[in-house]
């Protein structure tokens, strides 16, 4: 039986093989592997794509977040508000600069920060808000920016999963003070290795990120600050430059896959479909459903979902749990003193979510197979629990 992967990067490579191979060979022959015109060109193209004036490419999305926080001078004694339902890197970057992540629960509708609860988390020490456009779904940036403005807080958008997404007609990464992107291979715009970028309309922030990314210098051997080595290789820049041209096409294909899932899955009982954002345009990095156990199930939410996932796997259908444990309950953040039950919406989501295969090249017949398999598994799991 053929397996349906969560994501198939080999299929995508086949569609652009000639272009990518040529670009890679060109860089290899050029002898310039770090920085140079290939990198400059990509930074300009990415700034243009995100409708910002500045883009500074770096080694990863994690570094992009770290560099953005450093550039805003956020450090020890400062608090940064973020979501507990995200990849660890979001909070990790806050900790790495010496600041404290302050978590606020998510909204049950969107998986993103609950803006109703956000103002209550603001203290004297709060310096910034770090929202995540999770799964490609943009957050209500109009409301978030109004809250930030009223409290004079910086906004750093974690756009790792949302390249090309829009809120109220504006591209994510161009709305807050800074946007942070990842080019990790599984993101909507992925390189062939690690990569990231910071976008901003503020030349001072961009200059500061540029300085910190290269050992705190403007060039030469005069070091003004403690920086780091966080470069994007010329090879990655060359590959990304080509893939960027396809970003909108691939995002549109992802949207088509998502609509098809919506259509096929809406009659299915026992699951909740992912939200379709009203004021924004999602780019569907993940299609994440919630699996609800039957009311008489002896198993808890989590084991029921895990059982469905296991049965799907047996049918050759891949799926993933993004994310199984919210950040406030992670061992690494035990010292922050959060308790189970403190963020019930995130905790419940962690027990119910299941991301199913979604990528631009996924075929309709494969989607039908996924939906069929899922229906079977739900029946199977319900009868055995
Ligand atoms: C992937 C990801 C990151 C980190 O990006 P890397 O390039 O892997 O360092 C940060 N935040 C979110 C939400 C992500 O999904």
Boltz pocket constraint, residues with backbone or C-beta under 6 A from the ligand:
constraints:
  - pocket:
      binder: B
      contacts: [[A, 59], [A, 60], [A, 61], [A, 62], [A, 63], [A, 86], [A, 87], [A, 89], [A, 90], [A, 132], [A, 158], [A, 160], [A, 161], [A, 181], [A, 182], [A, 183], [A, 184], [A, 194], [A, 195], [A, 196]]
      max_distance: 6.0
